[in-house]
Amino acid sequence: MYEPIRSKSVHAMAEADFPHRSREEELDIRLAGHLTALLTVTDELRAVAPAAELDEAAEELAAQVTRLRNAPLRAAPTERDADPAHIDSLHHRAHTLAGHAVVIATYRDDEPAMVVASQCRDFHASALGLTAA
């Protein structure tokens, strides 16, 4: 009644040709991505609202990204006025990114990345007037 399948399924063929990464490699890539995004927002904040804490955080973030993957590519910050609403939005974005990095670093049991991301999260939370949790 039904004709038997004579060829491999599309899914089986795709799995054979696709190189797989381990869970640890995927988490390294994801953590490095969140830390790089956090570094980018930190650089933006350094351009519009310079602070010694941001300079130190940028150095530590760059070191962590280099440890996980490669030296991060850093773009020049955009030319923008120090508008308080823009600064708050950057702090909010950085707080969110740092939170994501903390979760992944905790899962990976990566103490150095967890410490840096937690410090960044706490700094941005205090800049926003939030309680650091």
N, C-alpha and C positions, 0 to 999 in steps of 0.2 A: 504494500500500500504506500509506504514512504520509501523514498530512495535514500540510502545511507549517505552520510557526509563523507566526501572523499578527500577533502583538503583540510588543513589546519584552520582553526578559527582565526579571525583577525587579531583577537586578543592574545592568543598564544604566540602568534608571529611577532607581535609588538613586544611582548615580554622577552623574547629571545634576543631581540636586537637592541634593547634598551639597557644601558649600563645602570645598575642600581647602586645607590649609596646606602651606607648603614644609617641607622637611626642617630647615632652620635655625630656623623658627618652632617646630616640634615640639621640637627640642633646647633652645631657649630656655625653653619651658614646662616641660620635664622638669627642666632644671637649676635653674630657679627653684623648682620644687616640692621638689627634694631640699634645696636651701639653706634653704627655709622650714621644712621638717621638722627640719633640723639646728638652725635657730634656735629652734624650739619646744623641742627637747630641751635646748638650751643654757640657755634660760630656766628650764626645770625644774631643771636642775643649779644654776643661780645661786640658786634659792630654797632648796635644801636644803644646798648646799655652796658658799657664796659664795667667789669668787676673782677677782682683778683680770684674769686671763687670760680668764676666761669673759665678763666685762663687755666687754672689748675685742673678743673674738670675736663677741659679739652685735651690737655696733655695726657691725663689718665685714660680717657676714652680712646685716644689714638693708640696708646700703648696696648690696651686690651684688644682692640681690633687687629693690630699688627700681630699680637700673640695668637689670635684665633685664625686669621686668614692671611692677609697681606696688609701692607701699609695702606691706609684709607686714602682715597682720592678726596681732596678737599677743594671745594669751589670757593671762589671769592664771594663773600656775602653781598646781598643786593643793596643798592643804595636806597636808603629809606630814612625818613625822619623818625625820631624817637617818640612816635605816637603811643600813648599809654595803652590803647586798645590793642595795637599790634604787639606790643611787648607782652601784654597779658595772654594773647593768643599763642605767642611763642612759648611762654612758660607753661601754658596748658598742654600744648603739643609735646613739649619736652617731658612734662610730668607723665603723660600717657606712655610715651616711648620708654621712659625709664621703668615704668611699671611693667611693661611687656618684657623688658630685658631682665628685670628681677625675677619674674616667673620662670623664664627659660633658664637663667643661670642657676636658680634654685633647683630646678628639675635636673639639670646637668651636674649639680653639686660642684659648681665652678665658683669657689670662694672669692677670688680676686674680682671677677666680673660682677658678682653679686654685691660686693662692697661698693664698688664704683657706681653701679646703677642705683643702689639704695641711697647713697649720698646725693646723687643727682636728683633722685625723686624727692628726697626730703628738702633739698634746696629749693626746688621749683614749687613744692607744696607751700613752703614758708613764703615764697615770693607772691604766691597767689592768695595767701591768708588762709590756707587750708591746714588742718591738723595732720601732721605726718603720722600715718598708721602703718 
